[in-house]
Amino acid sequence: MADDRKYSSQQVDNMGLGQVGAIFEDGTTAVSSKKIVAIQFVDDSAFTTLTPSTSDFIGTAGGNGDAIDSSNSFPAGMTIYGQWTAFTLASGTIIAYQGSF
């Protein structure tokens, strides 16, 4: 049976998570000017800054739902998908996968 699904160029670009690069972060160094499409949590982690590309995505600047703050912890093993341009960890370890948007 043929697969009749069609994908936009953005979806195809983002399917190859990490093909544009990945960022490993286990400290509190600010990372900016990136196009991050997924964040995988290696350890329980919290953000000081998580900057969404638009208000359609979660982040510390608000957007959909409540703003994330450093008291919000993401558990090890979890992966979130979206569009972010910058982050600073308050604690934990992550791999941030770059894509295009």
PyRosetta script that sets phi, psi and omega in degrees:
from pyrosetta import init, pose_from_sequence

init()
pose = pose_from_sequence("MADDRKYSSQQVDNMGLGQVGAIFEDGTTAVSSKKIVAIQFVDDSAFTTLTPSTSDFIGTAGGNGDAIDSSNSFPAGMTIYGQWTAFTLASGTIIAYQGSF")
pose.set_psi(1, 130.7)
pose.set_omega(1, -177.7)
pose.set_phi(2, -72.6)
pose.set_psi(2, 147.4)
pose.set_omega(2, 176.2)
pose.set_phi(3, -91.7)
pose.set_psi(3, 108.8)
pose.set_omega(3, -175.6)
pose.set_phi(4, -92.0)
pose.set_psi(4, 4.8)
pose.set_omega(4, -179.3)
pose.set_phi(5, -67.0)
pose.set_psi(5, 144.8)
pose.set_omega(5, 177.3)
pose.set_phi(6, -121.4)
pose.set_psi(6, 142.4)
pose.set_omega(6, -177.8)
pose.set_phi(7, -122.4)
pose.set_psi(7, 142.5)
pose.set_omega(7, 173.6)
pose.set_phi(8, -73.2)
pose.set_psi(8, 162.7)
pose.set_omega(8, 179.7)
pose.set_phi(9, -61.6)
pose.set_psi(9, -32.7)
pose.set_omega(9, 178.7)
pose.set_phi(10, -65.6)
pose.set_psi(10, -43.2)
pose.set_omega(10, 179.3)
pose.set_phi(11, -62.7)
pose.set_psi(11, -41.6)
pose.set_omega(11, 180.0)
pose.set_phi(12, -64.4)
pose.set_psi(12, -44.2)
pose.set_omega(12, 178.2)
pose.set_phi(13, -59.4)
pose.set_psi(13, -42.7)
pose.set_omega(13, -175.4)
pose.set_phi(14, -79.1)
pose.set_psi(14, -15.8)
pose.set_omega(14, 177.5)
pose.set_phi(15, -65.2)
pose.set_psi(15, -32.0)
pose.set_omega(15, -179.7)
pose.set_phi(16, -85.8)
pose.set_psi(16, 58.1)
pose.set_omega(16, -177.2)
pose.set_phi(17, -52.3)
pose.set_psi(17, 130.2)
pose.set_omega(17, 178.8)
pose.set_phi(18, 89.8)
pose.set_psi(18, -10.1)
pose.set_omega(18, -179.6)
pose.set_phi(19, -70.3)
pose.set_psi(19, -19.8)
pose.set_omega(19, 175.5)
pose.set_phi(20, -94.9)
pose.set_psi(20, -7.5)
pose.set_omega(20, 178.3)
pose.set_phi(21, 128.8)
pose.set_psi(21, 164.7)
pose.set_omega(21, 177.0)
pose.set_phi(22, -138.4)
pose.set_psi(22, 150.4)
pose.set_omega(22, -178.0)
pose.set_phi(23, -120.6)
pose.set_psi(23, 122.6)
pose.set_omega(23, 173.9)
pose.set_phi(24, -96.7)
pose.set_psi(24, 128.6)
pose.set_omega(24, -179.8)
pose.set_phi(25, -137.5)
pose.set_psi(25, 125.4)
pose.set_omega(25, 176.8)
pose.set_phi(26, -129.8)
pose.set_psi(26, 18.4)
pose.set_omega(26, 178.1)
pose.set_phi(27, -130.6)
pose.set_psi(27, -160.1)
pose.set_omega(27, -177.2)
pose.set_phi(28, -112.9)
pose.set_psi(28, 26.6)
pose.set_omega(28, 176.8)
pose.set_phi(29, -71.9)
pose.set_psi(29, 131.3)
pose.set_omega(29, 177.5)
pose.set_phi(30, -70.0)
pose.set_psi(30, 133.3)
pose.set_omega(30, 176.1)
pose.set_phi(31, -116.3)
pose.set_psi(31, 126.7)
pose.set_omega(31, -176.9)
pose.set_phi(32, -141.2)
pose.set_psi(32, 172.2)
pose.set_omega(32, 179.0)
pose.set_phi(33, 58.2)
pose.set_psi(33, 42.9)
pose.set_omega(33, 179.4)
pose.set_phi(34, -121.0)
pose.set_psi(34, 167.4)
pose.set_omega(34, 172.2)
pose.set_phi(35, -121.1)
pose.set_psi(35, 91.6)
pose.set_omega(35, -175.0)
pose.set_phi(36, -98.3)
pose.set_psi(36, 128.1)
pose.set_omega(36, -176.6)
pose.set_phi(37, -112.0)
pose.set_psi(37, -12.0)
pose.set_omega(37, 177.2)
pose.set_phi(38, -156.7)
pose.set_psi(38, 147.4)
pose.set_omega(38, 176.9)
pose.set_phi(39, -130.3)
pose.set_psi(39, 121.8)
pose.set_omega(39, 178.1)
pose.set_phi(40, -104.9)
pose.set_psi(40, 131.6)
pose.set_omega(40, -176.8)
pose.set_phi(41, -96.4)
pose.set_psi(41, 115.2)
pose.set_omega(41, -179.8)
pose.set_phi(42, -81.5)
pose.set_psi(42, -40.1)
pose.set_omega(42, 173.8)
pose.set_phi(43, -124.6)
pose.set_psi(43, 163.6)
pose.set_omega(43, 171.8)
pose.set_phi(44, -53.1)
pose.set_psi(44, 132.2)
pose.set_omega(44, -171.4)
pose.set_phi(45, -139.8)
pose.set_psi(45, 154.0)
pose.set_omega(45, 175.0)
pose.set_phi(46, -138.1)
pose.set_psi(46, 153.5)
pose.set_omega(46, -178.8)
pose.set_phi(47, -108.9)
pose.set_psi(47, 142.7)
pose.set_omega(47, 164.5)
pose.set_phi(48, -84.9)
pose.set_psi(48, -42.3)
pose.set_omega(48, 178.7)
pose.set_phi(49, -134.4)
pose.set_psi(49, 133.3)
pose.set_omega(49, 171.0)
pose.set_phi(50, -142.0)
pose.set_psi(50, 102.8)
pose.set_omega(50, -170.9)
pose.set_phi(51, -97.9)
pose.set_psi(51, 111.1)
pose.set_omega(51, 178.3)
pose.set_phi(52, -75.3)
pose.set_psi(52, 152.6)
pose.set_omega(52, 179.2)
pose.set_phi(53, -69.2)
pose.set_psi(53, -31.3)
pose.set_omega(53, 176.3)
pose.set_phi(54, -145.8)
pose.set_psi(54, 174.0)
pose.set_omega(54, 179.7)
pose.set_phi(55, -73.0)
pose.set_psi(55, 0.4)
pose.set_omega(55, 176.2)
pose.set_phi(56, -74.4)
pose.set_psi(56, -14.0)
pose.set_omega(56, -173.0)
pose.set_phi(57, -119.2)
pose.set_psi(57, 155.0)
pose.set_omega(57, -179.8)
pose.set_phi(58, -71.2)
pose.set_psi(58, 153.2)
pose.set_omega(58, 177.3)
pose.set_phi(59, 175.1)
pose.set_psi(59, 179.0)
pose.set_omega(59, 179.7)
pose.set_phi(60, -76.6)
pose.set_psi(60, -13.5)
pose.set_omega(60, 177.8)
pose.set_phi(61, -90.3)
pose.set_psi(61, 8.5)
pose.set_omega(61, -177.8)
pose.set_phi(62, 95.8)
pose.set_psi(62, -145.2)
pose.set_omega(62, -176.5)
pose.set_phi(63, 106.4)
pose.set_psi(63, -145.4)
pose.set_omega(63, 179.8)
pose.set_phi(64, -68.3)
pose.set_psi(64, 124.9)
pose.set_omega(64, -179.2)
pose.set_phi(65, 78.7)
pose.set_psi(65, -165.7)
pose.set_omega(65, 178.9)
pose.set_phi(66, -74.5)
pose.set_psi(66, 153.8)
pose.set_omega(66, 175.1)
pose.set_phi(67, -67.9)
pose.set_psi(67, 143.8)
pose.set_omega(67, 176.8)
pose.set_phi(68, -82.6)
pose.set_psi(68, 137.6)
pose.set_omega(68, 174.1)
pose.set_phi(69, -129.1)
pose.set_psi(69, 178.7)
pose.set_omega(69, -173.7)
pose.set_phi(70, -67.1)
pose.set_psi(70, -10.1)
pose.set_omega(70, 176.2)
pose.set_phi(71, -86.3)
pose.set_psi(71, -7.7)
pose.set_omega(71, 177.6)
pose.set_phi(72, -90.1)
pose.set_psi(72, 116.2)
pose.set_omega(72, -177.3)
pose.set_phi(73, -106.2)
pose.set_psi(73, 137.2)
pose.set_omega(73, 175.4)
pose.set_phi(74, -104.0)
pose.set_psi(74, 129.0)
pose.set_omega(74, -174.3)
pose.set_phi(75, -75.4)
pose.set_psi(75, 152.3)
pose.set_omega(75, 175.1)
pose.set_phi(76, -55.6)
pose.set_psi(76, 138.8)
pose.set_omega(76, 179.1)
pose.set_phi(77, 95.0)
pose.set_psi(77, -17.1)
pose.set_omega(77, -179.9)
pose.set_phi(78, -79.7)
pose.set_psi(78, 147.0)
pose.set_omega(78, 172.7)
pose.set_phi(79, -127.9)
pose.set_psi(79, 132.5)
pose.set_omega(79, 174.6)
pose.set_phi(80, -113.6)
pose.set_psi(80, 148.7)
pose.set_omega(80, -178.4)
pose.set_phi(81, -119.7)
pose.set_psi(81, 144.1)
pose.set_omega(81, 179.6)
pose.set_phi(82, 172.2)
pose.set_psi(82, -149.2)
pose.set_omega(82, 178.6)
pose.set_phi(83, -140.9)
pose.set_psi(83, 112.2)
pose.set_omega(83, -179.4)
pose.set_phi(84, -128.7)
pose.set_psi(84, 151.1)
pose.set_omega(84, -179.3)
pose.set_phi(85, -112.2)
pose.set_psi(85, -14.1)
pose.set_omega(85, -178.6)
pose.set_phi(86, -161.3)
pose.set_psi(86, 156.0)
pose.set_omega(86, 173.5)
pose.set_phi(87, -157.8)
pose.set_psi(87, 156.8)
pose.set_omega(87, 169.3)
pose.set_phi(88, -139.3)
pose.set_psi(88, 126.0)
pose.set_omega(88, 177.3)
pose.set_phi(89, -79.0)
pose.set_psi(89, 142.2)
pose.set_omega(89, 168.8)
pose.set_phi(90, -87.9)
pose.set_psi(90, -33.5)
pose.set_omega(90, 178.4)
pose.set_phi(91, -165.0)
pose.set_psi(91, 161.1)
pose.set_omega(91, 174.5)
pose.set_phi(92, 102.8)
pose.set_psi(92, -168.5)
pose.set_omega(92, -178.6)
pose.set_phi(93, -142.3)
pose.set_psi(93, 132.4)
pose.set_omega(93, -179.8)
pose.set_phi(94, -136.7)
pose.set_psi(94, 163.3)
pose.set_omega(94, 165.1)
pose.set_phi(95, -120.2)
pose.set_psi(95, 121.4)
pose.set_omega(95, 179.7)
pose.set_phi(96, -104.4)
pose.set_psi(96, 120.3)
pose.set_omega(96, -177.0)
pose.set_phi(97, -94.4)
pose.set_psi(97, 130.5)
pose.set_omega(97, -178.6)
pose.set_phi(98, -93.3)
pose.set_psi(98, 146.4)
pose.set_omega(98, 178.2)
pose.set_phi(99, -145.6)
pose.set_psi(99, -150.7)
pose.set_omega(99, 177.4)
pose.set_phi(100, -133.4)
pose.set_psi(100, 144.4)
pose.set_omega(100, 174.6)
pose.set_phi(101, -155.1)
pose.dump_pdb("model.pdb")
